[in-house]
């Protein structure tokens, strides 16, 4: 009788471990699929706003590089501004995110607008804040090259 009791307990414990392992693996797969669908961030994106062309590149160190030109200038010319060490910051769980760059007291943010309240909303928005966190520029942008 004790043998059957011990065998049953051992079997139940083994089945519980197998089930727990399968459940945890399924959760990891689901999370990575959801994350990859929502956060497909290109290594390079070129955006054109009313006044600027902006190129954002992912660097080997994982940070981002910001380069900008006047809207009428070709991107093969020397950039009028270069900012390194930018960061990608997720915004919520819907896939929106923004790139954040700091330069001489100004904060440059390029927002990726996946989820918006309007179908007509541009896919990117450039927002620049001065040293006092006042918004000084806000321009919608479209992708020139992704």
PyMOL commands that set and color helices and strands:
alter all, ss='L'
color gray80, all
select helices_A, chain A and resi 2-38
alter helices_A, ss='H'
color red, helices_A
select strands_A, chain A and resi 44-48+52-58+64-70+81-90+97-103+106-112+124-129+135-145
alter strands_A, ss='S'
color yellow, strands_A
deselect
rebuild
show_as cartoon
